Amino acid sequence: MKRLTLPQLKQLKQQGEKIAMLTAYDASFAILLELAGVDVLLVGDSLGMVIQGQESTIAVNIEDIIYHCKNVVRGSQRSFIIADMPFITYATPNQALHNAARLMREGGAHMVKLEGGSFLKETIYQLSTYGIPVCAHLGLLPQSIYQLGSYQVQGKDQISADRIYEDAVTLEQAGADMLILECVSAVLGKKITQALEIPVISCGAGPECDGQVLVLYDMLGITQGKTPRFNYNFLTNKGSVLDSVKSYVHAVKNKQFPSSAQSY
Ligand code: KIV
């Protein structure tokens, strides 16, 4: 079985076919998610919370991501795999280059993801110049949680919405190949998706983006306590985990998820 490539993912956007993405942290789930038809597996630093039981993603380090990424790569054959760059592992272009190379060489990742706006343009340019595919991440930035104070919708007023839009354009120009847009209005999600040529993946950015991503443990209802409004428990009333993930893929591909109930 051949792996999905970045040009193929970009083509899905051009063809108007939605990209189904989920987080994954181990080989068993990677096998199952792939069987269910998920296109992209994200080894997210959300593993700090859902696997390690940490309060935030801050404590996750590069070794953690490499370890989980290796396991996900071993369990998958077809998926395109993105690895998160942990907190302060990309503070300078050279530090980013060094750590992104580790995620690809040791972890086996096909793309790296980093959180932040236009201040990352040199870093993204450098990674891209050296042949490293980059996924930018705008909107709610979980690595900035202690600055933000809480996980809440971003870009609520016109000035901050415009800033997110301009950041998205700048990062695409710098060489980003994909963008995850977290917790912003569906209107902003649509505007950015229409403006960019690269695939824009919604994590609470409405139904008009080119694809959707959720944290696996949230969409299976494993996460205890309150999950974000943009989450939906796909396990309810389904016979198995496999069927639940199949139903997520079906809902994403057929534009049934997210509905207005999971949008801002
Ligand atoms: O770490 C993660 O799982 C993420 C997603 C929430 C997009 O970045």
Residues whose N, C-alpha, C, O or C-beta is under 5 A from the ligand:
A	BS01	KIV	T23 G44 D45 S46 C203
